[in-house]
Each structure stands twice: as structure tokens, then as C-alpha cells.
Amino acid sequence: MVFFLAPALLMVGASFQQPGDFGGLVPAMQDGQFTLSLETYRFFLGDWIYAEIFGRSFLVAATTTSICLLLAYPLALLIARSGQRHRNLLVLLVILPLASNFLIRIYAWIILLGPANLLYTPFAVIAGMVYVHLPFMVLPLYNNLEQHDPALLEAAQDLGAGTWTRFWRITLPLSLPGIWAGSALVFIPVLGMFAIPELLGGTRDLLIGNLIKEQFLDNRDWPLGSTLSLLLTAAVLALAGLSAKAGRLRRGST
């Protein structure tokens, strides 16, 4: 609560203040009068470019999450069904890239994509996003799939269920908690990511993470940066709430 709520409350207060001449914030009260206003919110609602950037950011996050899921599920399933010795080695290989510096890994992609003329393209951004966040999809899925009771698959096979039937009727439904956990661990960080789009995508396709970074570090407009951060947080919480509600309705229907 301290490390989440306190910064959130500071952002709420900053979003209603005025930017200082050289960065920072104008005091909330000057000469006995409040300087608070809704200017940043009116500015945001008055320009459709911000809605476009939000939509593009959500599209990139959804695309990255989908690709990570398609790549991570068979890999996590393979690890979960491997022998114990090979299983530990495969898990180590999944998390091994996390031991290296983040920027070094991104610059490696610059070296790879540059000669192929793919640098500063949407493909480069998605590739970098998938590469960085793929382990965060694999690990929750592996943790879930490892706990499945193999007797369920054996019983289904004895009853005449084929490979795909066993997967769709048993493995996939039981792995939904792992899918939701992995999707959250990928989708949410991708929304706020600014380093990968900036290094691999250039300035052509601005995402919400880049826009927030620019307001704080380049434009020194802390109130607008705080407003964008709050709106992004609200959008993520609303999406999480809708997903949780959809999950409860699905469980209730079954």
C-alpha cells in the first residue's frame, strides 16, 4: 500500500497542478489562492491524437501478448512434460537472458535487424517486445502445467479421447489460470514500455510509454505526464476488472 498508493496519490495531486517554468510543479497555493485546475484533462480530451496513441499502445500490447502466448505455450508444455533433469535445464535457459543487461539485449537486436532493413519498423518493436517479455509468459504457464495430474489424460485416453480432444477438453481449461497470469505479466509492462519503441521503432510510431517519458524528461510537463499515467492506470484496472468479471461469468456458466 505504501509503495503503490503513495506514488499514485502524488500523481493525482500533480495532475491538477501547473507545470513550473523549468520543470517541477507550481505550488498548489500562491498568494492565498489555489492554482489547481483541470487544464491537463481538458488538453487530453481536446486532442484525438492521445486517443490514437492509447489505441496504438493497446494494439501493440495485445499483439505482443498473443505472440508470446503462441510461442510460450508449446515450450512450457514441453518443459512440464520433460524429465526432471532436463526440466531444470530448460527452465534455466528460459530465464538466462534475464541475467544480462536489458540495454545490451536491445542493442543486440539493433545489430541483427539493421542489415536486414527492419530497424525502426513496427516489426522491430514487436520482435523486441516479444523477446524481452517471453520468459514472463513461459514461467507462469510452466508452473501451471507442471501441476496437472497426468492421470486425467490417461483416463481420457482410456475413454477413447484423441490427442487434440485431450488437449482442448482437459489441458487447455486447466491451464487458463496460467494463461491469465502470463498475459497480465506481459500485457501490462508492454503498455508502459518506452525503451524498446524508442530504440527499435524510432519516433515514427509513438506509444503511450514514450509520451509519458517525454512529458517528464523532455517537455518537463509533469502535470500532463501525471495525467497520462493516471489514465493509463485507470484503463489497465478497468481492463483487469472486465477480465475478472468475464472469468467469473464463465465459471458460473460452467
C-alpha positions as CSV (number, residue, x, y, z in Angstrom):
1,M,0.0,0.0,0.0
2,V,2.8,2.4,0.8
3,F,4.8,1.8,-2.3
4,F,1.8,1.8,-4.6
5,L,-0.7,4.2,-3.0
6,A,1.7,7.0,-2.1
7,P,3.1,7.5,-5.7
8,A,-0.4,7.2,-7.1
9,L,-1.7,10.0,-4.7
10,L,1.3,12.1,-5.7
11,M,0.4,11.7,-9.3
12,V,-3.2,12.6,-8.6
13,G,-2.2,15.8,-6.9
14,A,0.4,16.6,-9.7
15,S,-2.2,16.2,-12.4
16,F,-4.2,19.1,-11.1
17,Q,-1.2,21.4,-10.7
18,Q,0.5,23.7,-13.1
19,P,4.0,23.0,-14.7
20,G,6.9,25.1,-13.4
21,D,8.9,27.3,-15.8
22,F,11.9,25.0,-15.7
23,G,10.3,21.7,-14.7
24,G,8.7,20.6,-11.4
25,L,5.3,22.0,-10.3
26,V,3.9,25.3,-9.3
27,P,2.8,25.3,-5.6
28,A,-0.8,24.3,-5.1
29,M,-1.4,27.7,-3.4
30,Q,0.2,31.0,-4.3
31,D,-0.7,34.4,-2.8
32,G,-3.5,32.8,-0.9
33,Q,-5.2,31.3,-4.0
34,F,-5.3,27.8,-5.2
35,T,-3.6,27.1,-8.6
36,L,-5.2,23.8,-9.1
37,S,-7.1,23.2,-12.4
38,L,-8.4,20.7,-14.8
39,E,-6.3,22.0,-17.7
40,T,-4.4,18.8,-18.4
41,Y,-7.5,16.8,-18.5
42,R,-9.2,19.3,-20.9
43,F,-6.0,19.3,-23.0
44,F,-6.1,15.4,-23.2
45,L,-9.8,15.3,-24.1
46,G,-9.4,18.1,-26.6
47,D,-7.0,16.3,-28.9
48,W,-7.7,13.0,-30.6
49,I,-4.0,12.2,-31.1
50,Y,-3.9,11.0,-27.5
51,A,-6.7,8.5,-28.1
52,E,-4.9,7.3,-31.2
53,I,-1.7,6.8,-29.2
54,F,-3.6,4.9,-26.5
55,G,-5.2,2.7,-29.1
56,R,-1.9,2.0,-30.8
57,S,-0.3,1.1,-27.5
58,F,-3.1,-1.3,-26.6
59,L,-2.8,-2.9,-30.0
60,V,1.0,-3.4,-29.6
61,A,0.4,-4.8,-26.1
62,A,-2.3,-7.2,-27.4
63,T,-0.2,-8.3,-30.3
64,T,2.8,-8.9,-28.2
65,T,0.8,-10.9,-25.6
66,S,-0.8,-13.0,-28.3
67,I,2.5,-13.9,-29.9
68,C,4.1,-14.6,-26.6
69,L,1.2,-17.0,-25.7
70,L,1.5,-18.8,-29.1
71,L,5.3,-19.2,-28.6
72,A,5.3,-19.9,-24.8
73,Y,2.5,-22.5,-24.6
74,P,4.2,-25.3,-26.5
75,L,7.5,-24.5,-24.9
76,A,6.0,-24.5,-21.4
77,L,4.2,-27.8,-22.2
78,L,7.4,-29.3,-23.4
79,I,9.3,-28.3,-20.3
80,A,6.5,-29.5,-18.0
81,R,6.5,-33.0,-19.6
82,S,10.2,-33.4,-19.7
83,G,12.3,-35.3,-17.2
84,Q,13.3,-33.6,-14.0
85,R,16.9,-33.1,-15.0
86,H,16.1,-31.7,-18.5
87,R,13.3,-29.7,-17.0
88,N,15.6,-27.7,-14.7
89,L,18.0,-27.1,-17.6
90,L,15.2,-25.8,-19.8
91,V,13.8,-23.5,-17.2
92,L,17.4,-22.2,-16.7
93,L,17.7,-21.5,-20.4
94,V,14.3,-19.6,-20.4
95,I,15.4,-17.3,-17.6
96,L,19.1,-17.0,-18.6
97,P,18.6,-13.9,-20.8
98,L,17.2,-12.0,-17.8
99,A,20.6,-12.2,-16.2
100,S,22.1,-10.0,-18.9
101,N,21.7,-6.2,-19.1
102,F,18.4,-5.1,-20.7
103,L,20.0,-2.5,-23.0
104,I,22.7,-4.9,-24.2
105,R,19.9,-7.3,-25.3
106,I,18.1,-4.5,-27.2
107,Y,21.3,-3.3,-28.9
108,A,21.9,-6.9,-30.0
109,W,18.5,-6.7,-31.8
110,I,19.7,-3.4,-33.4
111,I,22.7,-5.2,-34.8
112,L,20.6,-8.1,-36.0
113,L,17.8,-6.0,-37.6
114,G,19.9,-3.2,-39.1
115,P,21.4,-5.1,-42.0
116,A,18.0,-6.6,-42.8
117,N,16.5,-3.1,-43.1
118,L,13.9,-4.0,-40.4
119,L,15.1,-1.5,-37.9
120,Y,12.7,1.4,-37.0
121,T,9.7,-0.6,-38.2
122,P,6.6,-2.0,-36.3
123,F,8.1,-5.4,-36.8
124,A,11.2,-4.4,-34.9
125,V,9.1,-3.1,-32.0
126,I,7.0,-6.3,-31.8
127,A,10.1,-8.5,-32.1
128,G,11.8,-6.7,-29.3
129,M,8.8,-6.7,-27.1
130,V,8.2,-10.4,-27.6
131,Y,11.9,-11.2,-26.9
132,V,12.0,-9.3,-23.7
133,H,8.7,-10.5,-22.3
134,L,8.5,-14.1,-23.5
135,P,10.0,-15.5,-20.2
136,F,7.2,-13.9,-18.2
137,M,4.7,-15.8,-20.2
138,V,6.6,-19.1,-20.1
139,L,7.2,-19.3,-16.4
140,P,3.5,-19.0,-15.2
141,L,2.4,-21.4,-17.8
142,Y,5.1,-23.9,-16.9
143,N,4.2,-23.5,-13.2
144,N,0.6,-24.3,-14.0
145,L,1.2,-27.2,-16.5
146,E,3.6,-28.9,-14.1
147,Q,0.8,-29.3,-11.5
148,H,-1.6,-31.1,-13.9
149,D,-2.5,-34.6,-12.9
150,P,-1.4,-37.0,-15.7
151,A,-4.0,-39.4,-14.6
152,L,-6.7,-37.2,-16.1
153,L,-5.1,-37.5,-19.6
154,E,-4.7,-41.3,-19.1
155,A,-8.3,-41.6,-18.1
156,A,-9.4,-39.6,-21.1
157,Q,-7.3,-41.7,-23.4
158,D,-8.8,-44.9,-21.9
159,L,-12.2,-43.5,-22.7
160,G,-11.3,-43.0,-26.4
161,A,-10.3,-39.3,-26.5
162,G,-7.6,-38.4,-29.1
163,T,-4.7,-36.1,-28.6
164,W,-6.4,-32.9,-29.6
165,T,-9.6,-33.8,-27.7
166,R,-7.5,-34.4,-24.5
167,F,-5.8,-31.0,-25.1
168,W,-8.9,-29.0,-25.7
169,R,-11.1,-30.6,-23.0
170,I,-8.5,-31.1,-20.2
171,T,-5.1,-29.4,-20.7
172,L,-6.3,-26.1,-22.0
173,P,-9.1,-25.5,-19.5
174,L,-6.8,-26.4,-16.6
175,S,-4.1,-24.1,-17.9
176,L,-6.3,-21.0,-18.1
177,P,-5.1,-19.6,-14.7
178,G,-1.5,-19.8,-16.1
179,I,-2.6,-18.1,-19.3
180,W,-4.3,-15.2,-17.5
181,A,-1.3,-14.8,-15.2
182,G,1.2,-14.8,-18.1
183,S,-1.0,-12.5,-20.1
184,A,-1.1,-9.9,-17.3
185,L,2.7,-10.1,-16.7
186,V,3.2,-9.4,-20.4
187,F,0.4,-7.0,-21.4
188,I,0.7,-4.5,-18.5
189,P,4.5,-4.0,-18.8
190,V,4.3,-3.7,-22.6
191,L,1.8,-0.8,-22.2
192,G,4.2,1.3,-20.2
193,M,7.4,0.3,-22.1
194,F,9.3,3.2,-23.7
195,A,12.9,2.0,-24.2
196,I,12.1,-0.7,-26.9
197,P,9.9,1.5,-29.1
198,E,12.4,4.3,-28.8
199,L,15.5,2.2,-29.7
200,L,13.9,-0.2,-32.2
201,G,11.0,1.8,-33.6
202,G,12.4,5.3,-33.7
203,T,10.0,8.3,-33.4
204,R,7.5,7.3,-36.2
205,D,5.1,5.3,-34.0
206,L,4.8,7.0,-30.6
207,L,3.4,4.8,-27.8
208,I,2.0,5.9,-24.5
209,G,5.1,5.0,-22.6
210,N,7.2,7.2,-24.8
211,L,4.7,10.0,-24.5
212,I,4.8,9.9,-20.7
213,K,8.6,9.8,-20.7
214,E,8.7,12.8,-23.0
215,Q,6.4,14.8,-20.7
216,F,8.6,14.2,-17.6
217,L,12.1,14.3,-19.1
218,D,11.9,16.3,-22.3
219,N,8.9,18.7,-22.1
220,R,9.1,19.0,-18.3
221,D,5.3,19.0,-18.1
222,W,4.8,16.9,-15.0
223,P,1.1,17.6,-14.7
224,L,0.4,16.2,-18.2
225,G,2.7,13.3,-17.6
226,S,0.9,12.5,-14.4
227,T,-2.5,12.8,-16.1
228,L,-1.4,10.3,-18.8
229,S,0.0,7.9,-16.2
230,L,-3.3,8.0,-14.2
231,L,-5.4,7.5,-17.3
232,L,-3.2,4.6,-18.3
233,T,-3.5,3.1,-14.8
234,A,-7.3,3.5,-14.9
235,A,-7.5,1.8,-18.3
236,V,-5.4,-1.1,-17.1
237,L,-7.5,-1.5,-14.0
238,A,-10.7,-1.3,-16.0
239,L,-9.5,-4.0,-18.4
240,A,-8.4,-6.2,-15.5
241,G,-11.8,-5.8,-13.9
242,L,-13.6,-6.7,-17.1
243,S,-11.4,-9.8,-17.5
244,A,-12.1,-10.8,-13.9
245,K,-15.8,-10.4,-14.4
246,A,-15.7,-12.4,-17.6
247,G,-13.9,-15.1,-15.8
248,R,-16.5,-15.3,-13.1
249,L,-19.3,-15.4,-15.6
250,R,-17.6,-18.2,-17.5
251,R,-17.1,-20.2,-14.3
252,G,-20.7,-19.5,-13.3
253,S,-22.0,-20.8,-16.7
254,T,-20.0,-24.0,-16.4
